[in-house]
């Protein structure tokens, strides 16, 4: 018999978030404190028609917390009342003991594996749409393009996510190689250029990639819009549905309200088209 969800101190029933029947906070998908997530479960959910939207926070792979995206959870609850919403943490980089890569890619894969094993308990469908912000978008793209061999991820939204670390924007930055060394311990004999390629979602984009939304700022000082256009071109070469929007702003947080609304509208359209099928392909 499947385990049943019971009321515990981890559960709250919000009164102001639409038809949400249960919220489970700080659920563990691994032994580390940061291997945790919050999940928002709607009423009338079931294992066929209740897919999952997963939010992945940013912070340069070294900082940040799922609480940083609580405002986006609220927005998604309003727009997707029939979906489960997951807001995820992952283990932050702390070299030399804890590199970001590939650990953080593996964390997101472990998260999806755990949620899939609990699908009957949660009464949700293990079909995922991933939406990441900045470093979290990089993790979302890598999760789909490299790790999702079972095609559980049906669409990805990259909000100012690095896609091509070999972009001249990074290569011409004399401090970027030092920064990379804080995130990744290169393999023996691996060149700097090789490491950049190995860590870039664009390297793995192919005909098996999921439909992808790309949102960037024209004047972003951290992630150039060329990262969006390069990936869009590659996905188009493989005839993968994608949409690139470059807004008149910098790194997301100063985008105009109309641009933010436009972004959410595009996410709604992709979720409707690619995530809401009632059967796994």
Secondary structure, DSSP 8 states (H G I E B T S, - for coil): --------TTEE--SSSSSEEEEEEEEESSSSTTSEEEEEEETT--TTT--EEEEE--STTTS--GGGGHHHHHHHHHH-TTSEEEEE-----BTTTB-STTHHHHHHHHHHHHHHHTHHHHT----EEEEEETHHHHHHHHIIIII-TT--EEEEEEES----TTSHHHHT-TTHHHHHHTT----TT--HHHHHHHT-HHHH-STT--EEEEEEETT-SSS-HHHHHHHHHHHHHTT--EEEEEESSSSSTT--HHHHHHHHHHHHHHIIIII--SS--
